[in-house]
């Protein structure tokens, strides 16, 4: 089947529909500009229809029981696995991801669905003792009801399923708004997978639309109890503010300004491994990853050799057609991003930075750039760079490294490389970030480990028990056995 022909629609209450808005979102291939699909936007009225459908369907889904929900999640896993090649091809076309990125995303998304299926039967309440004789305290885990999910363009299948799969497994209904750049991979594909898995109508709805059409209706609507948003901190703060007005719970996975740190005790093999990890951490999917290593800090004792090896490896990366198996870096998502990255590099060089490697920009293809010698007050050191631009920064000793890494309004992910793993752990625990990896990449995700950030990088966590907390509520019911006594 052609995903871009069949799945480029709204999906509301079990029906594939054309939106009722007055304009279209055009889905382009970011490499060659080919028009993949045109989707008429959903209106505010359709937002209401989707949420109302979700609210109608959810009670029966919760009542169906954990084993029935697990069966549907297991079938969804089977469907997604069977579509591995087709979904990967859609990622190459719609996102401009390379084949390695595409397979990585599909396979990891499948693992998240696999783990989510276990939440259906593995989520337990508690029986707690009471201060009152003859009384027991029962604490039940129950679904929140309806969850709104707003997902990004960079890993749309994976990031959307990180919320959708556990929310459904735990007995909720979901309304998804994918990013306008990836409406099929981030929306239509997911609806198709669960439709084929036999998920009852109304439990998963996909709305392709824009704030220009619906305003804040997705967040303000009275039905959803939780909003799970992944994207920039600018938009995330707006989501949080709107949700707070009606006391909705939010899970916010926001921007990063990741730090990769190479400590002074790295020997030959360790140094080479650190360089490899740093290149991956900065340049996977063209650097369009919230966990990417924006800043690469290197102890001054290693600076010269690390910089040489790092720049040589980056220079060897091939930028081009993501459908070519030999390509390492495909296009950035759109012309706006390409132009912004070009201007960012030009401004940095004008402000005194040295370009060890300066890539060209041709259309949406942005070749890698490596900058060093940035002034200490450079704004680039404190912002997210969503593209293939690396900043190399020397430091003198651990104390300065900790200070420099923490000098950021963000705190999502990072990595430290050292010959002594326990030294790395001690260093990692001093960093104000939600995730830190010793002798690994800044980019990592695991269905069982809490994922999320500190400071402007977000609120809340996903994965494992954290997803159960995010998409359930606790209800305390006490039972008095025998006659109670009362002071009045």
C-alpha distance (Angstrom), angle and dihedral (degrees) to the residues before:
residue distance angle dihedral
X1 . . .
X2 3.79 . .
X3 3.79 106.0 .
X4 3.78 91.4 -160.9
X5 3.79 92.5 54.6
X6 3.79 99.5 40.2
X7 3.80 103.9 33.2
X8 3.80 104.0 37.4
X9 3.81 93.2 103.5
X10 3.76 142.5 89.0
X11 3.80 113.7 -87.9
X12 3.81 111.3 -151.0
X13 3.78 127.8 163.3
X14 3.80 92.6 -15.3
X15 3.82 95.2 -49.4
X16 3.79 130.5 110.4
X17 3.79 106.2 -134.9
X18 3.79 144.1 171.4
X19 3.78 111.7 -114.7
X20 3.79 118.0 -110.6
X21 3.81 96.8 -135.8
X22 3.78 124.3 117.2
X23 3.83 98.1 -117.5
X24 3.78 141.3 42.0
X25 3.77 135.7 -120.1
X26 3.81 108.2 -138.5
X27 3.78 115.8 -144.0
X28 3.83 108.9 -148.3
X29 3.78 133.5 -172.0
X30 3.83 99.9 -120.1
X31 3.81 93.5 -147.5
X32 3.79 102.7 53.0
X33 3.81 102.7 11.5
X34 3.80 92.6 -119.2
X35 3.79 113.8 160.6
X36 3.78 106.6 -118.9
X37 3.79 98.9 178.9
X38 3.80 145.5 -25.0
X39 3.81 117.7 -133.3
X40 3.79 122.5 -169.0
X41 3.78 106.0 -135.0
X42 3.78 123.5 -109.2
X43 3.80 116.4 -113.9
X44 3.78 131.1 -135.6
X45 3.78 87.5 -99.2
X46 3.78 90.0 58.1
X47 3.81 90.3 49.1
X48 3.79 86.7 57.9
X49 3.81 91.7 47.2
X50 3.81 91.6 51.7
X51 3.78 94.3 48.8
X52 3.80 92.6 44.9
X53 3.81 90.3 50.5
X54 3.79 89.6 50.2
X55 3.79 91.8 49.5
X56 3.83 91.6 50.6
X57 3.78 94.6 48.4
X58 3.80 99.4 42.2
X59 3.84 102.9 75.0
X60 3.80 93.5 55.9
X61 3.81 90.4 46.5
X62 3.80 91.3 52.5
X63 3.80 90.2 46.9
X64 3.80 92.5 48.8
X65 3.78 87.2 79.8
X66 3.78 135.9 -124.5
X67 3.79 97.7 -78.2
X68 3.80 93.4 54.7
X69 3.79 90.6 48.8
X70 3.78 90.9 48.9
X71 3.82 90.5 53.3
X72 3.81 91.0 55.5
X73 3.81 91.8 48.1
X74 3.80 90.5 49.1
X75 3.80 90.8 50.9
X76 3.81 89.3 48.7
X77 3.79 88.7 54.2
X78 3.80 90.0 51.2
X79 3.82 92.0 49.4
X80 3.80 93.3 47.5
X81 3.79 91.4 48.5
X82 3.80 91.4 49.7
X83 3.81 89.7 52.5
X84 3.81 94.6 49.2
X85 3.81 96.2 119.5
X86 3.81 95.4 43.7
X87 3.81 93.9 47.2
X88 3.80 92.1 46.5
X89 3.81 89.9 51.9
X90 3.80 89.7 50.9
X91 3.82 90.0 52.6
X92 3.80 90.0 52.9
X93 3.80 91.3 49.8
X94 3.79 102.1 39.4
X95 3.83 101.6 33.0
X96 3.79 101.5 28.9
X97 3.79 88.2 -124.0
X98 3.78 120.3 156.5
X99 3.79 119.4 -115.1
X100 3.80 91.9 -102.8
X101 3.80 90.3 53.0
X102 3.79 91.1 46.6
X103 3.81 95.4 51.6
X104 3.80 91.0 43.8
X105 3.80 91.0 54.3
X106 3.81 95.8 46.1
X107 3.79 93.6 46.4
X108 3.80 94.9 46.7
X109 3.80 91.1 45.8
X110 3.81 87.9 54.3
X111 3.80 90.0 53.0
X112 3.80 90.2 53.2
X113 3.80 90.6 52.2
X114 3.82 89.5 48.1
X115 3.80 91.8 53.5
X116 3.81 93.0 42.5
X117 3.80 90.1 58.2
X118 3.80 88.4 62.9
X119 3.81 92.1 55.2
X120 3.79 89.5 67.4
X121 3.80 92.4 66.7
X122 3.78 100.9 21.6
X123 3.79 101.0 59.9
X124 3.77 111.2 103.1
X125 3.76 137.6 -175.8
X126 3.78 124.4 -140.6
X127 3.77 137.9 -113.7
X128 3.80 108.1 -148.7
X129 3.80 133.4 -173.3
X130 3.79 119.9 -109.1
X131 3.77 135.1 -139.7
X132 3.84 87.3 -133.7
X133 3.82 117.3 80.6
X134 3.80 112.9 -114.8
X135 3.81 94.4 15.1
X136 3.79 128.5 115.0
X137 3.78 127.3 -163.7
X138 3.79 117.4 -140.6
X139 3.81 118.0 -168.5
X140 3.80 112.4 -166.2
X141 3.81 126.2 -162.3
X142 3.78 109.3 -138.0
X143 3.82 133.2 173.1
X144 3.79 115.5 -97.5
X145 3.83 90.0 -131.2
X146 3.80 113.2 -122.3
X147 3.80 126.5 18.3
X148 3.81 126.5 -161.0
X149 3.82 114.7 -148.2
X150 3.82 123.4 -165.4
X151 3.79 111.7 -176.0
X152 3.85 137.7 -168.8
X153 3.80 132.6 -120.8
X154 3.79 101.2 -119.4
X155 3.82 101.1 70.1
X156 3.79 99.8 4.9
X157 3.80 98.8 158.6
X158 3.80 95.1 45.7
X159 3.80 99.4 39.4
X160 3.81 93.7 45.5
X161 3.80 92.7 48.8
X162 3.81 91.0 48.6
X163 3.82 85.6 71.1
X164 3.81 103.1 25.0
X165 3.81 98.3 51.9
X166 3.82 98.8 50.3
X167 3.80 92.5 39.2
X168 3.81 90.7 55.7
X169 3.79 93.7 41.8
X170 3.80 89.7 54.5
X171 3.81 92.8 53.3
X172 3.79 103.3 -94.4
X173 3.80 132.3 127.5
X174 3.82 119.7 -130.2
X175 3.80 139.6 -148.8
X176 3.82 114.1 -163.2
X177 3.77 129.0 -161.8
X178 3.81 108.7 -170.8
X179 3.78 122.9 -158.3
X180 3.82 113.3 -84.9
X181 3.82 90.1 -121.0
X182 3.82 93.0 57.3
X183 3.81 109.0 30.0
X184 3.80 95.4 145.3
X185 3.81 103.4 44.2
X186 3.80 91.9 36.4
X187 3.80 96.5 41.5
X188 3.78 122.0 4.3
X189 3.80 95.8 45.9
X190 3.80 91.8 52.0
X191 3.82 92.6 48.8
X192 3.81 89.6 48.1
X193 3.81 92.3 51.2
X194 3.80 94.0 51.6
X195 3.81 93.2 41.4
X196 3.80 89.5 56.2
X197 3.81 89.0 45.5
X198 3.81 89.9 60.3
X199 3.79 99.7 -109.2
X200 3.82 106.7 168.2
X201 3.81 116.8 -106.5
X202 3.78 117.4 -88.5
X203 3.79 97.2 26.8
X204 3.80 94.2 96.1
X205 3.79 121.8 32.7
X206 3.81 128.2 175.2
X207 3.80 121.9 -156.4
X208 3.79 120.2 -171.7
X209 3.77 105.6 -162.6
X210 3.79 146.2 114.8
X211 3.78 137.8 -117.2
X212 3.81 87.3 -115.7
X213 3.81 87.3 67.0
X214 3.81 103.9 34.6
X215 3.80 105.8 20.0
X216 3.80 110.1 -157.0
X217 3.81 95.3 -26.6
X218 3.82 93.7 122.7
X219 3.79 90.5 58.9
X220 3.81 101.5 31.8
X221 3.80 96.9 48.7
X222 3.82 110.1 114.5
X223 3.82 96.4 -131.7
X224 3.85 104.7 69.0
X225 3.78 115.9 77.4
X226 3.81 97.1 -174.0
X227 3.81 130.2 36.8
X228 3.81 115.9 -160.0
X229 3.80 110.1 -165.3
X230 3.81 130.9 178.9
X231 3.80 119.6 -174.3
X232 3.77 142.8 71.0
X233 3.78 123.0 -8.8
X234 3.81 89.7 -123.8
X235 3.79 92.7 61.1
X236 3.80 91.7 35.0
X237 3.79 92.2 59.4
X238 3.79 89.1 51.7
X239 3.80 90.9 50.2
X240 3.81 90.3 50.0
X241 3.81 92.8 49.0
X242 3.81 94.0 49.3
X243 3.81 92.8 44.9
X244 3.80 91.9 48.4
X245 3.80 91.5 60.5
X246 3.81 88.8 69.0
X247 3.84 94.8 30.7
X248 3.79 93.6 -112.9
X249 3.77 117.2 164.9
X250 3.81 115.1 -116.1
X251 3.78 133.5 -159.8
X252 3.80 107.3 -163.3
X253 3.80 123.4 -170.5
X254 3.80 102.7 -176.6
X255 3.79 145.6 167.4
X256 3.78 124.6 -40.2
X257 3.78 138.9 -155.0
X258 3.77 96.7 -165.7
X259 3.78 122.7 -161.9
X260 3.79 125.6 -148.0
X261 3.82 112.3 -164.2
X262 3.81 128.4 -164.2
X263 3.82 111.6 -166.3
X264 3.79 124.9 -150.3
X265 3.82 99.3 -104.4
X266 3.81 97.3 70.0
X267 3.80 113.3 126.1
X268 3.80 126.1 -161.2
X269 3.80 99.5 -71.0
X270 3.79 92.9 38.5
X271 3.78 91.8 50.2
X272 3.78 92.8 50.6
X273 3.81 91.0 47.9
X274 3.81 90.3 49.5
X275 3.80 90.9 52.3
X276 3.81 91.2 50.9
X277 3.79 91.6 48.4
X278 3.79 91.8 47.0
X279 3.81 92.9 51.4
X280 3.80 90.4 50.9
X281 3.81 92.1 44.2
X282 3.79 92.4 54.7
X283 3.79 105.2 34.2
X284 3.81 110.0 33.2
X285 3.82 108.7 122.0
X286 3.80 89.3 5.3
X287 3.82 90.5 -62.9
X288 3.82 91.7 -67.1
X289 3.80 93.2 134.6
X290 3.80 127.1 109.4
X291 3.83 90.1 -139.4
X292 3.81 93.9 50.5
X293 3.79 119.6 128.4
X294 3.79 101.7 -105.4
X295 3.81 90.8 169.7
X296 3.80 124.0 39.8
X297 3.79 111.2 -164.1
X298 3.81 117.6 -164.5
X299 3.79 127.8 -176.2
X300 3.78 108.0 -111.6
X301 3.81 90.9 -120.1
X302 3.81 88.2 64.7
X303 3.79 99.6 32.3
X304 3.80 100.0 101.7
X305 3.81 97.2 46.7
X306 3.81 95.0 38.4
X307 3.82 91.7 49.8
X308 3.80 91.9 49.0
X309 3.80 95.0 49.8
X310 3.79 93.8 40.8
X311 3.80 93.8 50.6
X312 3.81 92.3 46.7
X313 3.81 91.5 52.6
X314 3.79 93.0 46.3
X315 3.81 91.9 48.4
X316 3.81 88.6 56.0
X317 3.82 93.2 56.9
X318 3.78 111.7 110.6
X319 3.81 118.0 -133.9
X320 3.79 118.1 -161.4
X321 3.78 146.5 78.4
X322 3.82 108.2 10.8
X323 3.81 89.6 -150.0
X324 3.82 89.0 64.9
X325 3.84 107.8 90.7
X326 3.81 89.2 -143.2
X327 3.82 93.3 60.6
X328 3.80 118.1 105.8
X329 3.80 99.1 -179.2
X330 3.79 125.4 31.9
X331 3.81 127.7 -172.9
X332 3.77 126.3 -56.2
X333 3.78 112.6 -110.2
X334 3.81 101.0 -94.1
X335 3.83 144.8 -10.8
X336 3.81 92.5 -93.5
X337 3.80 90.7 61.3
X338 3.81 92.5 45.3
X339 3.79 92.4 51.4
X340 3.80 92.9 45.1
X341 3.80 92.3 52.3
X342 3.80 92.3 48.5
X343 3.80 90.8 51.1
X344 3.81 90.9 47.0
X345 3.81 92.4 56.0
X346 3.79 92.6 45.2
X347 3.80 91.1 51.7
X348 3.80 92.6 47.7
X349 3.81 92.7 52.2
X350 3.80 90.6 46.3
X351 3.81 88.6 52.7
X352 3.79 92.5 54.9
X353 3.80 107.5 -85.1
X354 3.81 119.6 139.7
X355 3.79 119.2 -131.0
X356 3.81 109.1 -140.3
X357 3.80 85.3 179.0
X358 3.79 125.3 10.3
X359 3.76 118.5 -167.4
X360 3.78 127.5 -155.5
X361 3.77 126.3 -120.3
X362 3.80 116.4 -134.8
X363 3.78 112.9 172.9
X364 3.80 105.8 -51.3
X365 3.79 92.7 -21.4
X366 3.80 108.5 105.0
X367 3.78 114.0 -176.3
X368 3.83 118.4 -145.0
X369 3.78 121.3 -83.5
X370 3.81 126.9 -164.2
X371 3.81 117.3 -160.3
X372 3.79 130.3 -173.1
X373 3.78 136.5 167.2
X374 3.79 94.2 52.1
X375 3.80 114.7 169.3
X376 3.79 112.5 -103.8
X377 3.79 90.5 -115.1
X378 3.81 95.2 49.1
X379 3.82 110.0 138.2
X380 3.82 88.5 -141.1
X381 3.80 89.2 73.0
X382 3.80 91.8 60.4
X383 3.81 102.3 41.0
X384 3.77 137.5 71.7
X385 3.80 113.8 -99.9
X386 3.80 107.7 -158.4
X387 3.76 99.0 -164.5
X388 3.82 147.0 49.7
X389 3.82 99.1 -57.1
X390 3.82 119.1 119.6
X391 3.81 125.4 -162.4
X392 3.83 116.6 -154.7
X393 3.80 113.7 -159.4
X394 3.85 125.1 179.5
X395 3.79 122.3 -145.8
X396 3.80 137.2 -172.9
X397 3.78 111.4 -129.0
X398 3.79 135.4 -30.0
X399 3.78 97.4 -71.1
X400 3.78 92.5 58.5
X401 3.80 90.4 44.4
X402 3.81 91.6 55.0
X403 3.80 91.1 48.1
X404 3.79 93.8 48.7
X405 3.79 95.0 45.7
X406 3.81 92.5 49.4
X407 3.81 92.2 47.3
X408 3.80 91.6 95.0
X409 3.79 135.2 94.4
X410 3.82 87.7 -133.3
X411 3.79 132.6 70.3
X412 3.78 113.7 177.3
X413 3.80 112.4 121.8
X414 3.76 141.6 -14.1
X415 3.80 145.0 160.2
X416 3.78 136.8 -141.5
X417 3.80 126.1 -161.0
X418 3.79 121.7 -155.7
X419 3.79 140.7 144.6
X420 3.81 88.9 -119.7
X421 3.81 113.2 62.3
X422 3.81 93.3 -164.0
X423 3.79 90.4 51.8
X424 3.78 85.7 53.2
X425 3.80 91.9 51.6
X426 3.81 91.3 49.8
X427 3.81 89.5 50.2
X428 3.81 92.7 45.9
X429 3.79 92.1 53.7
X430 3.80 90.3 58.9
X431 3.80 92.8 56.7
X432 3.82 118.6 97.0
X433 3.77 96.2 -132.0
X434 3.78 137.5 110.6
X435 3.81 95.1 -127.8
X436 3.80 131.4 27.1
X437 3.81 126.5 174.0
X438 3.80 125.1 -156.0
X439 3.81 114.0 -142.2
X440 3.78 91.7 -11.3
X441 3.78 141.0 87.7
X442 3.79 126.5 -67.9
X443 3.82 85.5 -125.9
X444 3.77 112.9 76.4
X445 3.79 138.0 130.7
X446 3.78 131.7 179.1
X447 3.81 129.2 -179.1
X448 3.81 91.7 -130.8
X449 3.83 101.3 44.5
X450 3.80 124.4 81.7
X451 3.81 109.8 -104.6
X452 3.80 121.4 -160.1
X453 3.76 146.8 88.9
X454 3.78 146.6 -106.8
X455 3.82 131.1 -128.3
X456 3.83 111.4 5.8
X457 3.80 91.2 -10.8
X458 3.76 93.0 86.2
X459 3.77 153.6 -82.8
X460 3.78 126.7 -87.4
X461 3.77 132.9 5.1
X462 3.81 138.4 -101.3
X463 3.83 133.6 -156.7
X464 3.78 129.5 63.0
X465 3.81 116.0 -3.1
X466 3.80 89.2 -5.4
X467 3.82 90.6 65.4
X468 3.79 89.8 50.6
X469 3.81 89.0 53.5
X470 3.81 91.2 46.6
X471 3.81 97.2 52.9
X472 3.79 103.8 32.6
X473 3.77 136.1 61.7
X474 3.79 128.5 -147.8
X475 3.79 122.0 -122.2
X476 3.81 119.8 -165.0
X477 3.78 116.1 -150.7
X478 3.78 118.8 175.6
X479 3.80 124.4 -160.4
X480 3.80 121.9 -156.6
X481 3.78 111.9 -152.4
X482 3.78 111.6 -158.3
X483 3.75 125.3 -5.4
X484 3.77 117.7 -30.4
X485 3.79 125.9 -146.9
X486 3.80 124.2 -130.1
X487 3.80 131.3 -166.9
X488 3.81 94.7 -129.6
